[in-house]
Amino acid sequence: MRHRTQLYLDHDQYRWLKRRAGRGQSMAEVVRDLIDEARLRQDPPAEDPFIRYLFDDPPAEGPGDSSVTTIDNDLYGL
């Protein structure tokens, strides 16, 4: 499934994209490729603080505070 979108570029962004697309790709292909490259560079899911928290200290039952009530402090030190 594909989604159609529209974006506004300033003059320099448009010129750069048009030049890059001139290498045999459409401007849309260039944008999709750039998005895919950026997604691949992201930190692996295991580096996400929330995912790490779930694996390192999974929610449990008991008389003390649960992870639901302490999650902001546990994740962000608030």
C-alpha positions in Angstrom: 0.0 0.0 0.0 1.3 3.4 -0.9 0.3 6.8 0.6 0.3 9.9 -1.5 1.7 13.0 0.2 2.7 16.6 -0.6 5.6 18.6 0.8 6.8 22.1 0.4 10.5 22.7 -0.3 12.4 25.9 -0.3 14.1 26.9 -3.5 17.5 25.4 -2.6 16.0 22.1 -1.4 14.0 21.9 -4.7 17.1 22.6 -6.8 19.2 20.0 -4.9 16.5 17.4 -5.2 15.9 18.1 -8.9 19.7 17.8 -9.6 19.9 14.5 -7.6 16.9 13.2 -9.4 18.4 14.1 -12.8 20.7 11.1 -12.3 18.0 8.8 -13.6 15.5 8.9 -10.8 12.3 10.8 -10.2 12.2 13.3 -7.4 9.8 11.0 -5.5 12.2 8.1 -5.8 15.0 10.2 -4.4 12.8 11.2 -1.4 11.8 7.6 -0.8 15.5 6.5 -1.0 16.6 9.2 1.5 13.8 8.1 3.9 14.9 4.5 3.7 18.5 5.4 4.3 17.6 7.4 7.3 15.5 4.6 8.7 18.4 2.2 8.3 20.7 4.5 10.3 18.4 4.7 13.3 19.4 3.0 16.5 18.3 -0.6 16.7 15.1 -1.2 18.6 17.0 -2.6 21.5 18.6 0.8 22.1 15.2 2.4 22.7 15.0 3.2 26.4 11.4 1.8 26.7 12.3 -1.5 25.0 15.4 -1.8 27.2 13.3 -1.1 30.2 10.8 -3.9 29.3 13.6 -6.4 28.8 15.7 -5.4 31.8 12.9 -4.9 34.3 9.7 -6.4 33.1 6.4 -5.4 34.8 5.6 -7.6 37.7 2.9 -8.0 40.3 3.5 -7.2 43.9 2.9 -4.9 46.8 5.3 -2.2 45.6 5.0 0.4 42.9 4.4 -1.1 39.5 6.3 -0.1 36.4 3.1 1.6 35.3 3.3 4.1 38.1 7.1 4.5 38.1 7.8 4.4 34.3 8.7 8.1 33.9 11.1 8.0 36.8 12.6 4.7 35.7 13.1 5.8 32.1 13.8 9.5 32.4 14.8 10.0 36.0 11.8 12.3 36.6 
